[in-house]
Amino acid sequence: GKIVIQKAGAEQEPQESKAVKFGWIKGVLVRCLLNIWGVMLFLRLSWVAAQSGIIHGTIILLLASVVTIVTTMSMSAICTNGEVKGGGTYYMISRSLGPEFGGSIGIIFSLANAVAVAMYTVGFAETVRDHLGQYGKMIFDGGLNDIRLISSLTVIVLLAIVYIGTEWEAQTQVFLLFILLTAMTDFMIGAFLPPTDSQISRGYIASLIWENMFPAYRNESFFSVFSVYFPAATGILAGANISGDLKDPSYSIPLGTFLAIIITTISYVGFHFMVAANVVRDANGVVELVHHPGVKDVVQAIRNCSLSPDEICHYGSMNNFQIIELMSWFGPIIYAGIYAATLSSALASMVSAPKVFQALCNDKLFPGIEYFGKGFGVNNEPRRGYILTFLIGLGCCLMGELNMIAPIISNFFLAAYTLINFSCFHASWSKSPGFRPSFKYYNLWIALCGSFLCLGVMFMTGWIPALLTFIIVFALHVWVQRRATGKDFFFRCCC
C-alpha cells in the first residue's frame, strides 16, 4: 500500500532531449488567450449584459478578474519555487501541500477540464444550429438533438487532432488565434457603424446606456449569472497545465498568464459595455416597424412582443445569443470567430485534462489508474488519457445545454483556485525552508484572502454542489492520507 513516486522522466531521458518545447508566447500566452476568449465572449457576454446591466455586469467581470489575478500570483510563487515538471496545477499543489491535497484536487481539476471540452463543443454546436436556422435548415428538430449530434461529432474530430500530437495542436492554436482576432476586429468596426433596419428590428439600437445601466434578472441572480460567466476566466491555467512541455516554466507561466489576464479583461469589459449600451433586452424582429408611418416610437414598437408573428420576442440580448454577430460589420467573420474560439478552447481542454491526470497516475496515489499514465512518443503523449477525456466530454455533450454545464465547471475550478491560494499561504506561513520562490510579487495574506474569496463565491453560486465538491475532496484526501504519510511522499519526491 505504499505510494511510489517515480522520478519524472527517469525512464525517458533519451526521448526528452527530442521532445518539442514551447516558449512563453506559444506555450502560455496564446493558450491562455484562446481559452479565455472562448465560448463566453461570443455567446454569453451579451446575455450577462442583459441580465446584469452595465453596473452589475462590470462587477461580475472584474470579480472574476480579481479571482484570477490573486490565483495567478499564488501560482507564480509556487511554480518559481524550483523545477516545475509535467502535471501543471496538480504538480504544484501536491509538492506544496502534499499528496492528500494534490491528489484530490488533481482528480477534480482533470474532471473539470474534461467537462469543459463538452462546454466548448456544445457552444460550437449551438452556433452551427443557429447558423443553419438562418437558412431554414435543421438536422432533427432544430433544438437540443441537433446540438447533441453536432457536439458529439466535433468531440470525435478533436480527439483525432490531439492524437496527432501537441506540436500539431499548437500550430492549430496559432491559426485559430488569427481568426479570433479578425472576428473581434470585425465586431468593433460594426459597433461604430450605424445599424441597418434589420439590425434595429432585432434590437440593435444605439444610445441605451442609461436604460441598460441596471440589472433586470429573469429567473437569475448576480451569482447565478457569475457562475455561467466564470468559465471564461478559467483559461488562466491553460499554460500551466502543459508545464512539462514548456522550455522554462518558471519564467513562461507568470509572464504569459498575467499578460493574458490584462489583455482579456480589457477586451471583455469593452465588449460588455458596447453590447449593453446598444442592444435592447427584447425585440420582435419585425423590420416593417422601423419606418412604419403609424409608429411614433420605434424603440417601444420593436420591444412589443405582441407584434411578432407568434407574440414572442426571439431577439434582443435577453433572448438571442448571437448578439455579437448582430452588431458586427460582416456576420460570417463572427461565425468564423465563434468556431475558432470554441474549437481552440476545446482543444486546450482536451490536452490539459489528460496531461494533469497523467502526472496524477504516475504518482500512483489511487489504485487502478496507472493504466492512464503511460506516455507515447517523444512527447510522452497520454493517449489513453485522451480517450478517457473524450468519453467524459462525449457524455456531457448529451446534456446539450451550455447554461447547465457552465456552473458545474465554475464549481470545480473555484475549488482548484481555493487550493492553489491556500497552498501558497500554507507554504509561506509555515516558513518552510524549501519554499523560496523567485517570484516576489506575492503575499501570504493576499493568498489567504484569495482562498476565502474563491470559497465564498463557490458557495454563493451554489452551496449544494460546493458542499458536494468538498465532500469529494475530503474523501479523496482521507483516502490518500491513509495510504501514505506526507513525509514519505516528500522524501520520495525529492530523492
N, C-alpha and C positions, 0 to 999 in steps of 0.2 A: 503493500500500500504506500510505498514511498514515492514522492514526486521526483522525477528525474528531469532536470533542466539541461538540455543539450546546449553546448556552446554553439551560438549561431554560426552557421556556415562551416562547422568543423569538418563535415564530410564533402563540402562542395567548394573548397578553396580554389581549385583549378578553374572551376566554372565561373566563380565570381569575378575573376580578372577579365572575363569576356563579357560580363553582364552589362547591359545598357543602363547608364546612369543619367539622371536628368539634373539640370541646374535649377535655380530658383524661379526662373520665368516659366519655362515649360513644365517643370515638375510641381510647382506650388501655385504661382500667381495665376496661370492660365486655368488650372484645375479649379481653384477657388472661385475665380470669376465666373466660370461656366456653371459651377454648382449653385452659386448664389443667384446668378442671373438665370434662374431656371424657370420652372413652370409658373411660379407665383407672380413673376414680373409681368408676364403677358396675359395670364388667365385669371388671377385672383386679386391683383393690386387694385383694379377698378372696383371689385366687389368690396374690398376693405374700405375704399374711399366712400362707397355708397352707404355702407353700414355705419361707419365710424365718423364720417365727415373729416374736414381738414384737420381740426384740432386733435381729436382722439386718434385719428389715423396716423398723424405725425408722431404722437406719443408712442403708439404701437411700434412704429418703425424704429424710433430712437431707443425704446426699451430693449428691443431685440438687439440693436447695435451695442448697447451698454453691456448686455449679457455676453455677447461675442467678444467684445474688446477685453473685458476682465478675464474671460476664459482664455483668450489668446495670450494675455500677459502671463497667466499661470502656466499655460502650455509651453510658452517660450522659455520660462525659467527652468522647467523640467527637462525640456529637450536640449538645453545648453548645459546640462549638468553632466556631460560626458558623452560617450558614444551612444547614438540612437540607432538601433538596428531595425529590422523589419518588424511590423506589427503596430506601428504608429501609436495610437492612443492607448491600446492595451499594454504595449511595452512600457510606456511612460508611467501609467498608473501602477502596474504590477511591480515595477522596480522602485517606486517611491513609497507606496503604501503596503506592498506585499501581495502575495498571490490571492489572498482572500478577497480583497477589493478588486484587483486586476482581473481575476477570473470571472467574477460575477458581472462586472461592467463590460468585460470583453464579450461575453455572450450577448448581453443586451445591445451593445453597440453594433455587433455584427448583424444581429436581427434587425435593428433599426435601418441599417444600410440596405439590407435585403428587401425590406418593406418599401424603402424609398425607391427602389427600382420600379416597383409597381406604381407608386405615386406619379413618377415622371412619365411612365409609359401610358398610364390612364389619362394624364394631361395631354399627351400626344394624340391618343385615340379620340379624346373629346374634341380636339381641334379638327382632326380628319373628318369626324362625323359632321361637325358644323359646316366644314368646308363643302362636303358632299351635299349637305342640306340646302346650301345656296343654289345648287343646280337641280334641286328636286330629286336627288338620288339618295338611296339608302340601301343597306345590306339586308337587314332583317326588318326592324321596326323603327329605325332612326333614333333609338334610345339606348338603354343600358346594354342590350345584347350586341349592338354594333360596337360599343366601346369595349366590351369584353373580348370580342373576336379580334378587333384591331390591336388591342394592347397585348393579347396573347401571342399573336404573330410577331409583333415587334420585339417582345422579350426573346423569342427564338432567334431573331436576326442579331440582337445584341450579344447573345451567347456565342454565336459564330464569330463575331468581331473580336471579343476578348480572348477567344480560343486561339486566334492567330498570334496574339502576343501584345504586351503592353506598349512596345515601341510603335507598332502599327496603330494602336489605340491612341497614343499620344499625338501622332501625326493627324489623326482624325479630329482630335480636340482642337488643334490649331485652326484647321479648316472651318470647323463649326463656330469657333470664336469670331472669325471674319464675317460669317453670315449673320451672326448675332449682333455684332456691332453695326453692320449695314442696316439691319432691321430697326435698331434703336435710333439710328440717324434718321431713317425714314419716318418714324413716329414724331421725332422732334420737329422735322420740317413740316409735317402735316398739322401739328399743333399750333403753328404760327400762320397757317393759311386759313382764309375764311371758309366756313363749312358750306357744302352744297345743300340743295334742297333735300336730297336723300339722306344726308348726314343729319340735318336738322330734324327730320321726321323720326329718326331713330335716337334722338336725344342729345346730339352734339350741338349745344347752344352755348355760345361764349358768355362770359361775364356772369358767372354764377357763384362767385367767391363767397359772398355773404350767405346765400341760400344754403350752400353745402358746407358751411363752416362748422356746424354742429352735427352730432350723431343722429341717426334715425334707425335704431336697431329693430330688426324684424325677426323675431324668434332667435335672436342672438344677443350676446353681451360683449363687453370690452374684451374679456379674457377668452371667450369662445372664438371671437374673430382673431385674437392674437394666436390662439392655438392652430388656426388654419394657416395663418401667415408665417408662423415661426420656422417651418421647414426651409423657408428661403434663406434663413440665416445659418442653417446647419452646414453650409458648404465650407465653413472655415477650416474644417478638418480634412478636406479633400487632399491637400498636400501632405499633411502629417500621416495620413493613412497609408501612404506608399513610401514611408521614411526609408525603407530598405532599398528603394530604387533611386534615392537622391545621392548626388555626389557629396554634398556637405549638408546634412540635415540640420545641424545646429545653426548654420548661417541661413539656409534657404527657408526654413519653416517660419521663423519670426518675420523676416523681411517680406516674403511673398504673402503671408497671411494678413499682416497689418495693412499692407498696401491694398490688398483686395477688399478689406473691410471699408477703408476710406473711400475707395472708388465706388463701390456698390451702394454704400449708404447715401452718398450724394446723389447718385442716379435714382435710387428708389424714392427718396424724398422729393426730388424734382419731378419724376413721373407721377407720383401721387398727387402733387399739387396741380399739375397740368390737367389730370383727369378730373379731380374734384372741382376745379374751377370752371370746367367747360361742359360737363355732361350732367343732364338731369337724371334723377333716380328712376323715373318711369317714363316711358314713351310708347306711343301706339304704332308708330311706323307708317302712318297714313301720309304719304307725300302730298296729296291734294290739299291738305290743310295749310300748308306753308304759305301759299299765295291765294288762298280762297278769299273772294271778296267779302264774304259774310263773317270772316274770322278777324276779330279785333286784336285779340291777344294770342299770338301763335304759340307761345310757351304753354299757356294754360290749355290750349286746344290739343297740343301734342301730348300733354300729360293725361288727358281724358281717356282712360282705358275703355270707356263705354263706346267710343267712336271706332274702335278697331273691329274687324270682321267678327271675331269671336269674343269681343268685350273683355279681352285680357291683354295687358301690356307685356309684349315679348321683348321689348327693347328698353334702353336705359341702363345705367350702371348697376342697378339692383337686379335686373333680370337677364342681362346678356353678358356673357363672359368674354366676348370678343370686342370690347371697347377700344383696346389699343389698336386693333385693325381698323375700327370705325374712324378713329381720329387721324390715322396715318395718311401720308401723301399717296402711297401706292400700296394697296392692301396685300397683294401677293407677296411682297417682300416681308411683310409682317408674318404671314403664314410660314414663310421660309425661316424666319427668326424663331418662331414658336417651335417649329420642328427641330431647329438646331439647339435651342435651349433645353427642350425636354429630352432629346436624344443624348446630348452631351452629358447632362446631369445623370441620366440613367446609366450611361457608360461608366461615369466616375463611380457611381454607387455599385455597379456590377463588379468593378475592380476592387473597391475599398473593402466591401464585406468579406470576400474570401481572403484578402491579404491579412486583415486583422484576425480572422478566425484561424488562419494558418499558423500564426505565431502562438495563438492560444492552444492549438492542437499539439504543436511541437513541445510545449511545456508540460503536456500530459497532466493537466490539472483535473480533468474529468475523464472517467473511463469510457472507452469505446469511440473517442473522437479522433484518435491519432490517424485514422484512415484518411481524413480530410486534410491532414497536414503535409502530405507528400507533395514535393515540388517537382516540376517537369521542365526540362530545357535549361539553357544557360541562365535564364532569368528566374529560375525556381518558381515557375507559374503554378498556382494552386488550382489545377484544372478540376479536381474533384470538388473543391470549394465553389468553383464556378457553377457546377451542376447543382449543388445544394442551393446556392443563391437563386439560380434560375427557377427551381421548383417552388421556393418560398415566394418569389416575385410573381410567378405564374398563378399561384393560389390566391394571392392578394388582388391580382388583376380581375378576378371574378367578382370582386365587390363592385367594381365599376363606378364608384363614387369618390371623387377627389376629396370632397369635404369630409368624408368618413375616414379616409386613410391618413390625411394630414395630421389630425390631433394625436393619432397613435404614434406617429413619428416624433412629434413635438415632445410627447411624454418621455420617450426613450432617450432622445438627445439631451433634454434638460437633466435627466438622471446622470447621463455621462458627463455633462458640464459640471454638475454638482460635485462629482467625484474628482474631476480634474482640478477644480479650485480647492477642494478640501485636501487633496494630496499635496498641492503646493504649500498650503498653510501648515499642514502637519509636518512636512519635511523641514520647513523653515522654523517653525515654533519649537520643535524638538531639538533644534540646533545640531542636527546630525552632521558629523564631520565629513560625511560623504556627499553632503548637499552643498555644492559650491557652484552655482550656475554662473555662466559668463554674462547672461542677460541680467542687467542690473535694474531695469525699469519695472520691477515688480515689488509688491508689498504684501507681507503676510496677512495684514488686516484687510486689505482690499480683496485678497483671495478668499478670506473667510466670509466677507460680506457678499462676494460673488457667489459663493456656495449657498448662502442663505437666500440670496435673491433668486437663484435658479430653483431652489427647493420651494420657495414661496410661490413663484409663478407656476411651477409644476402643479402644485395643489390647487391653485386658483383656477387653472384651466380645466381641472377635472380631478377631484380628490379621490374618487374611486379608482381610476386607472393609475393614479400616482401611488396610492396605497398598495395596489396590487404589484406595481413595479418594485417597490421597496420590500415587499414580502419576498418576491422572487430574488432580489439582490441579497437579502438577509439569508434566505435558504441556501443559495449558492455559496455565500460567504461561510456559513457554518459547515457546509459540505467540504470545502477546501481546507478549512481550519482543522477539521477532524482528521484529514489525511496527512497533513504535514504542518510543521511549525514554521513561522516566519523566518526563524533563524536558519533552518535547514534550507529554505528557499534561497535566501540571500547568499548563503555560503556556496550553494551550487551555482548560483548565477555569477558569482564573482570568480569562481575557480575555473 
